[in-house]
Amino acid sequence: MALGSARATFTCDNCGQRRTGASTTSVTGRRLCVDCADQLTGAAAGVIAHQGDGSAVGQAIATAGWFTALRRARRRRVAGRRTSG
């Protein structure tokens, strides 16, 4: 029986929520939802960018927050363009 437009679901290995749509596989093999993947990418960028200038962990958390907010805003803008045009 055809499922039509049904999308596959998965459980995010980080937050444990059941999700549909895109997923990302981390370098350690964990399957992550878009939000958790953004947090991981931002935290990794923060650690890399702030080597040797104080608290790398605190800077990584701050960078992860900014990165997530920017990605979320970009997704909203792109979704808005798709629905309005």
Secondary structure, DSSP 8 states (H G I E B T S, - for coil): ---TT---EEE-TTT--EEES--EE-TTS-EE-HHHHHHHHHHHHHHHHTTTSS-HHHHHHHHHHHHHHHHHHHHHHHHHHHHH-
